[in-house]
Amino acid sequence: MLRWAGVIGFAAWLAGCAALGMADDGTSVSLGPPGRGALLNPDELPVSGEGYWMPPTWAHRGLRYGTTEMVAFVVHLGRELEPANLGRPLAVADLSPARGGPSAWHRSHQTGRDVDLLFYARDAAGRPVVADAMRRYGADGLSLPGSGAPPAHFDDRANWTLVRAILEDPVADVEYIFISDDLKQRILDAATTARAPADLIAAAAELLHQPSAGLIHDDHMHVRIYCAPTDRPLGCREAGSLRWYKKSYKYRTNQLHRATEQALAGRLPPVLPLPLPGLLVRGFVPR
């Protein structure tokens, strides 16, 4: 009885929010923490789009749903990376189930704010490899046996290009990029070799993070964005520290300046220092 009373009370609370225009505004709602939550009114990511694709393994799972901000974030990433001369599309794996909650493949990914991205790779001759499997990589950048895919090399430059695009994406602010410590170091070294701005390298060093428990993420990059400001009053919860979010204004000063210049040149939409409300980002999502 207490359980059902809680469910009825929660439904009544949502109804009250809708009456105030807080929930029933046509945008998604991310509820709870990433490992114990739900997703309302999600957007669906098409299995392919400009600059990205979802390999068959993940397209068939159907975990293609996310918040309005997350889906727009992925679509925008594809568009930004498409002209970057990387030689192959961004490979996108799982987002969340249509209603959020647990799935057979993930303990997190429950609230529409998580996405897995496959690493860029090259073959022994240095040619780009289209990512269609999760290869595990060691500290030397060589793929480890056991993935069932042909051997490949971790593409340091291309993966730094991806991380930079994530950091500079104007649609949503990133809370974590889960990745193994060895591969994190390769990406930071590539950023230094490319003479990337110091603020971007500092941001990457803060956000790239090997999980303290569970898989070390040596076969894919797991990106989690912050709750949209409009979802926090409705129950969206960040599971980690807000330390980076507080620091972001320091590190992102130069990023925002560069992005503003790009916006004026017509390359990007206007950039705001906080995640954009759902109504403002729907223009990124193909219908």
C-alpha positions in Angstrom: 0.0 0.0 0.0 2.8 2.4 0.9 4.4 1.7 -2.5 1.2 2.4 -4.4 0.6 5.5 -2.3 4.0 6.8 -3.4 3.3 6.1 -7.0 -0.1 7.9 -6.8 1.5 10.8 -5.0 4.2 11.1 -7.6 1.6 11.0 -10.4 -0.3 13.7 -8.6 2.8 15.8 -8.3 3.6 15.5 -12.0 0.0 16.5 -12.8 0.5 19.6 -10.6 3.7 20.4 -12.4 1.9 20.0 -15.8 -0.8 22.4 -14.7 1.9 24.9 -14.0 3.5 24.3 -17.4 6.6 22.6 -15.9 6.3 19.1 -17.4 3.7 19.1 -20.2 5.6 21.6 -22.4 6.4 19.2 -25.2 10.0 18.5 -24.1 11.7 15.6 -22.4 12.1 15.1 -18.7 15.0 13.2 -17.1 14.1 11.8 -13.7 16.3 10.6 -10.9 20.0 9.7 -11.0 21.5 7.9 -14.1 21.6 4.5 -12.3 18.1 4.6 -10.9 15.8 6.8 -12.9 13.3 7.2 -15.8 12.8 9.2 -18.9 9.6 11.0 -20.0 8.6 12.2 -23.5 12.0 11.3 -25.0 13.4 12.1 -28.4 14.6 9.3 -30.6 17.9 9.4 -32.3 17.7 8.2 -36.0 20.0 5.3 -36.7 22.0 7.5 -39.1 22.4 11.1 -39.9 24.9 13.7 -41.0 28.3 12.6 -39.9 27.2 9.7 -37.7 25.8 6.2 -37.8 24.6 3.5 -35.3 26.2 0.2 -36.2 23.8 -2.8 -36.5 24.6 -4.3 -33.1 23.3 -1.2 -31.3 20.7 -0.2 -33.9 18.9 -3.5 -33.3 18.9 -3.1 -29.5 16.6 -0.1 -29.8 18.3 2.0 -27.0 18.1 5.1 -29.2 16.2 7.4 -26.8 17.4 10.4 -24.8 16.5 13.8 -23.5 15.9 16.5 -26.1 19.3 17.9 -25.2 21.1 14.5 -25.5 19.7 13.7 -28.9 20.5 17.2 -30.2 23.9 16.9 -28.7 24.7 13.7 -30.7 23.2 15.1 -33.9 25.3 18.3 -33.5 28.4 16.3 -32.8 27.9 14.4 -36.1 27.5 17.6 -38.0 30.6 19.2 -36.5 32.8 16.1 -37.1 31.5 15.4 -40.6 33.8 18.0 -42.3 36.8 17.2 -40.0 38.5 14.9 -42.5 38.3 12.0 -40.2 37.5 9.6 -43.1 34.6 7.8 -41.4 31.5 8.7 -39.5 31.1 8.9 -35.8 29.9 5.5 -34.5 27.2 5.9 -31.8 26.2 2.9 -29.6 23.6 2.9 -26.8 21.6 5.8 -25.4 18.6 4.8 -23.2 15.4 2.7 -23.4 12.3 4.6 -24.6 11.0 5.0 -21.0 14.4 5.0 -19.4 15.1 2.6 -16.5 17.4 -0.4 -16.5 18.2 -2.5 -19.6 20.0 -5.8 -20.2 23.2 -4.0 -21.1 23.6 -1.2 -18.6 23.2 -0.2 -15.0 23.2 3.4 -15.9 21.8 4.9 -19.1 18.4 5.1 -17.3 17.6 8.8 -17.6 18.4 9.8 -21.2 21.6 11.6 -20.4 24.1 8.9 -21.3 25.5 7.9 -24.7 28.3 5.4 -25.7 30.6 6.4 -28.6 32.9 4.0 -30.3 36.6 5.0 -30.6 38.1 6.0 -33.9 40.6 3.5 -35.2 43.2 2.9 -38.0 44.5 -0.2 -39.6 48.2 -1.2 -39.7 48.7 0.9 -42.8 47.3 4.0 -41.2 44.0 3.9 -43.0 40.7 4.8 -41.2 38.7 1.9 -40.0 34.9 2.2 -39.9 34.0 1.4 -36.3 31.4 -1.4 -36.1 32.6 -3.2 -33.0 33.9 -2.3 -29.6 37.6 -3.1 -29.7 39.5 -3.0 -26.4 42.8 -1.0 -26.5 45.9 -1.3 -24.4 48.2 1.5 -23.3 50.2 1.1 -26.5 47.1 1.9 -28.6 46.9 -1.6 -30.1 43.6 -3.5 -30.0 43.5 -6.4 -27.6 42.4 -9.9 -28.9 38.9 -11.1 -28.1 36.6 -8.5 -29.6 36.0 -10.6 -32.8 37.0 -7.7 -35.0 40.2 -7.4 -37.0 43.1 -5.8 -35.2 43.3 -2.0 -35.2 45.2 0.9 -33.8 43.6 3.6 -31.5 43.5 6.8 -33.6 44.9 9.3 -31.1 44.4 12.4 -33.3 40.8 11.5 -34.3 39.8 10.7 -30.8 41.2 14.0 -29.6 39.2 15.7 -32.3 36.1 13.9 -31.0 36.8 14.9 -27.4 37.4 18.5 -28.4 34.1 18.5 -30.3 32.4 17.2 -27.2 33.9 19.9 -25.0 33.0 22.7 -27.5 29.5 21.4 -28.2 27.1 24.3 -27.5 24.0 22.1 -26.9 24.7 20.6 -23.5 27.4 20.7 -20.8 29.2 17.4 -20.1 29.5 16.0 -16.6 31.7 13.0 -17.4 33.6 11.3 -20.2 34.3 7.8 -18.9 37.4 6.3 -20.4 40.4 4.2 -19.2 43.3 6.1 -17.8 45.7 4.7 -20.5 43.5 6.0 -23.3 42.9 9.3 -21.5 46.7 9.8 -21.5 46.9 9.1 -25.2 44.2 11.7 -25.9 45.9 14.3 -23.8 49.2 13.6 -25.5 47.5 14.1 -28.9 46.0 17.4 -27.7 49.4 18.6 -26.6 51.0 17.5 -29.9 48.3 19.4 -31.8 49.0 22.5 -29.7 45.5 22.7 -28.5 44.6 25.7 -26.3 45.5 25.2 -22.6 42.0 25.6 -21.4 40.7 22.8 -23.6 43.5 20.5 -22.4 42.6 21.4 -18.8 38.9 20.7 -19.5 39.8 17.3 -21.1 42.0 16.4 -18.1 39.2 17.1 -15.7 36.3 15.4 -17.6 38.1 12.3 -19.0 37.6 9.9 -16.1 38.2 6.2 -15.5 35.3 4.8 -13.4 36.3 3.9 -9.8 34.1 0.7 -10.0 33.0 -1.5 -12.9 34.3 -1.5 -16.5 37.3 0.7 -17.1 36.0 1.8 -20.6 38.9 0.7 -22.8 36.5 -0.2 -25.6 34.3 2.9 -25.9 33.8 6.4 -24.6 30.8 6.9 -22.3 29.5 10.5 -22.3 27.1 11.9 -19.7 25.6 15.3 -19.8 24.3 17.4 -16.9 20.6 17.7 -16.1 18.9 20.4 -18.1 18.1 23.4 -15.8 14.4 22.8 -16.6 14.6 19.2 -15.4 16.3 19.8 -12.1 13.1 21.1 -10.3 11.3 18.0 -11.6 13.7 15.5 -10.1 16.7 15.1 -12.4 19.7 14.2 -10.3 23.4 14.3 -11.1 25.2 11.3 -9.5 28.7 12.9 -9.4 30.3 16.0 -8.0 29.5 19.4 -9.3 33.2 20.3 -9.0 33.7 20.5 -12.8 30.6 22.5 -13.3 31.8 25.1 -10.8 35.2 25.1 -12.6 33.8 25.3 -16.0 33.3 29.0 -16.0 37.0 29.4 -15.5 38.1 26.9 -18.1 35.4 27.7 -20.7 36.0 31.4 -20.9 38.2 31.0 -24.0 36.1 28.2 -25.3 33.0 30.5 -25.3 34.9 33.3 -26.9 36.0 31.0 -29.8 32.6 29.5 -30.2 31.0 33.0 -30.3 33.4 33.9 -33.1 32.3 30.7 -35.0 28.7 31.5 -34.4 29.2 35.0 -35.9 30.8 33.3 -38.9 27.7 31.1 -39.3 29.3 27.9 -38.2 27.5 27.4 -34.9 24.3 28.5 -33.2 24.6 31.1 -30.4 26.3 29.7 -27.3 25.0 30.0 -23.8 27.0 29.2 -20.6 24.3 26.8 -19.4 22.6 23.8 -21.1 19.9 25.0 -23.5 16.3 24.4 -22.6 14.6 21.8 -24.7 12.5 24.2 -26.7 15.7 25.9 -28.0 17.5 22.8 -29.1 14.8 21.0 -30.9 16.0 22.7 -34.1 19.0 20.4 -34.1 16.9 17.2 -34.2 15.7 15.9 -37.6 12.0 15.2 -37.7 
